[in-house]
Amino acid sequence: MAAMRNRPIPGSSGLVRPMGLLGDPVLHGACEAVTDFGPSLARLVEDMYATMYAANGVGLAANQVGVALRVFVYDCPDDEDVRHLGHLVNPVLVEADGITVRGPEGCLSLPGIEAGTPRFDHAVVEGVTLGGEPVRVGGTGFFARCLQHECDHLDGTVYTDRLTGLRRTRALRAARRAPWGRTG
C-alpha cells in the first residue's frame, strides 16, 4: 500500500473530455489498434481517467471521448467488492464464459438509462500497458461485465445492441426521450 501513496492518482492531472452519446458515429465503428506509444497515448489515458471519474463511471473506452483507438480504463469493483483499477491498450477479450447473468447495465454514453443485459460471469482480457508491456486481466461478476462492456465499445457495440425485445425497445425509447437524445 505504501507504494500506491508515492504514485499520482490516475486522472489527477487529466482533463475531462466531452462524452460521446448514443448515435455518435465513433461509438458505432470498430476502433484502430494503437501503434504510437508516445506521450499522446499517456495523455489520452490520463484524460480518460479524469473523464470517467467526473461522470461517476467504472469504465471508459477511448471512442466514448471521440478517439477511435483500442484503449480503455477502469476502476471497478467485483461482486466481492474488490477494487480493480487499470488500463488496457489493444485489448482482446480472450475468455468469456461461465454462467450468463442478466444484470443491470448502464453506460456513460447513455446517461440515466439502465437495462438488464446478459453477460458471462467470467471474462479475461489481454492487451498491453502504456509502455507496451503485456498484461492479462481477469474478473468475475460485475468486473467481468465491465471488461466485456468496454471491449464491446472498442468493436463498435453499445450495450443496447445486446438487448432484445421489450428491453431493447424501452432502452432506445428512453434514449430518444432523454434530454441528450438524438432522433433517427
C-alpha positions in Angstrom: 0.0 0.0 0.0 2.9 2.4 0.7 3.9 2.1 -3.0 0.5 3.4 -4.0 0.9 6.6 -2.0 4.0 7.6 -4.0 2.2 7.4 -7.3 -0.2 10.1 -8.5 -3.9 9.2 -8.6 -5.0 8.2 -12.1 -6.7 11.1 -13.8 -5.4 13.7 -11.3 -3.6 15.6 -14.0 -6.1 14.8 -16.8 -8.6 17.0 -18.5 -12.3 16.0 -18.6 -13.2 15.4 -22.3 -16.7 15.7 -23.8 -18.6 12.4 -23.7 -19.9 10.9 -26.9 -23.5 9.9 -26.8 -25.5 7.1 -28.4 -25.7 7.9 -32.1 -22.3 9.4 -32.4 -20.7 7.6 -35.3 -17.4 7.0 -33.4 -19.3 4.8 -31.0 -20.6 2.5 -33.7 -17.4 1.6 -35.6 -14.5 -0.6 -34.7 -11.5 1.2 -33.2 -8.0 1.1 -34.6 -5.1 -0.6 -32.8 -2.7 1.7 -31.0 0.7 1.9 -32.8 2.1 5.1 -31.2 3.0 4.5 -27.5 4.3 8.1 -27.0 3.1 11.0 -24.8 -0.2 11.4 -26.7 -1.3 8.0 -25.5 -0.3 8.7 -21.9 -2.3 12.0 -22.1 -5.3 10.2 -23.6 -5.3 7.6 -20.7 -4.9 10.3 -18.1 -7.8 12.3 -19.6 -9.9 9.1 -19.8 -9.5 8.5 -16.1 -10.4 12.1 -15.3 -13.5 11.9 -17.6 -14.6 8.5 -16.1 -14.3 9.8 -12.6 -16.1 13.1 -13.4 -19.0 11.1 -14.8 -19.0 8.6 -11.9 -18.3 5.7 -14.1 -16.4 2.4 -13.6 -15.0 2.1 -17.1 -14.5 4.2 -20.2 -13.4 3.4 -23.8 -11.5 5.8 -25.9 -14.2 6.1 -28.5 -16.5 7.4 -25.8 -14.4 10.6 -25.8 -14.2 10.7 -29.6 -10.9 8.8 -30.1 -11.2 5.7 -32.2 -8.3 3.8 -30.6 -8.4 0.4 -28.8 -7.9 1.7 -25.2 -10.0 1.6 -22.1 -9.6 2.5 -18.4 -11.4 1.0 -15.5 -11.9 1.4 -11.7 -14.5 -1.2 -11.0 -15.4 -3.5 -8.1 -16.2 -7.1 -8.5 -19.0 -8.9 -6.7 -16.8 -9.4 -3.6 -16.2 -5.6 -3.5 -12.5 -6.0 -4.5 -11.4 -2.9 -6.5 -9.8 -3.4 -9.9 -8.0 -0.3 -11.3 -6.1 -0.1 -14.6 -6.0 0.5 -18.3 -5.6 -1.7 -21.3 -4.2 -0.8 -24.7 -5.1 -3.0 -27.7 -7.3 -5.3 -25.5 -8.7 -8.6 -26.8 -11.4 -10.5 -25.0 -9.8 -14.0 -24.8 -12.3 -15.7 -22.5 -15.9 -15.0 -21.7 -17.6 -18.0 -20.1 -19.3 -19.4 -17.1 -23.0 -18.7 -16.4 -24.8 -16.0 -18.3 -26.2 -13.4 -15.9 -28.8 -10.8 -16.9 -27.8 -7.9 -14.7 -28.4 -4.1 -14.7 -26.1 -2.3 -17.1 -25.6 1.3 -17.9 -23.2 3.4 -20.0 -21.8 6.8 -19.7 -22.8 7.3 -23.3 -26.4 6.7 -22.4 -26.7 8.7 -19.1 -29.5 7.8 -16.9 -30.5 4.6 -18.8 -30.1 1.1 -17.5 -31.3 -2.3 -18.7 -30.9 -5.9 -17.8 -28.2 -7.1 -20.1 -26.9 -10.7 -20.5 -23.2 -11.1 -19.9 -20.9 -14.0 -19.0 -19.9 -14.2 -15.3 -16.2 -14.6 -16.1 -14.0 -12.7 -18.5 -10.3 -12.4 -19.4 -8.8 -9.7 -21.5 -5.3 -9.5 -22.8 -3.5 -6.4 -24.0 -0.6 -4.1 -23.2 0.2 -1.2 -20.9 1.1 2.3 -21.9 4.7 1.1 -22.1 3.8 -1.8 -24.3 4.2 -4.5 -21.6 1.8 -7.5 -21.9 -1.0 -7.6 -19.4 -3.8 -10.1 -18.7 -6.7 -9.0 -16.6 -9.5 -11.4 -15.5 -12.6 -10.9 -13.4 -15.9 -12.3 -12.3 -19.3 -10.8 -11.7 -19.6 -7.1 -12.1 -16.0 -6.6 -13.1 -16.4 -9.3 -15.8 -19.4 -7.3 -17.0 -17.2 -4.2 -17.2 -14.5 -5.9 -19.2 -17.0 -7.3 -21.7 -18.8 -3.9 -21.9 -15.5 -2.0 -22.6 -14.3 -4.5 -25.2 -17.7 -4.2 -26.9 -17.2 -0.4 -27.2 -13.9 -0.9 -29.0 -15.7 -3.1 -31.5 -18.4 -0.5 -32.1 -21.0 -2.2 -30.0 -23.1 -0.4 -27.4 -24.8 -2.5 -24.7 -28.2 -1.7 -26.1 -27.1 -3.7 -29.2 -27.1 -6.8 -27.0 -30.7 -6.2 -25.8 -33.7 -7.8 -27.5 -37.4 -7.4 -27.5 -39.1 -5.2 -24.9 -35.9 -4.4 -23.1 -34.3 -3.0 -26.3 -37.4 -1.1 -27.2 -37.7 0.5 -23.8 -34.0 1.4 -23.6 -33.9 3.0 -27.0 -37.2 4.8 -26.4 -35.7 6.2 -23.2 -32.6 7.3 -25.1 -34.7 9.2 -27.7 -36.7 10.9 -25.0 -33.7 11.8 -22.8 -32.6 15.5 -22.9 -29.4 14.4 -24.6 -31.2 12.0 -27.0 -31.0 12.1 -30.8 -33.7 11.4 -33.3 -33.2 8.9 -36.0 
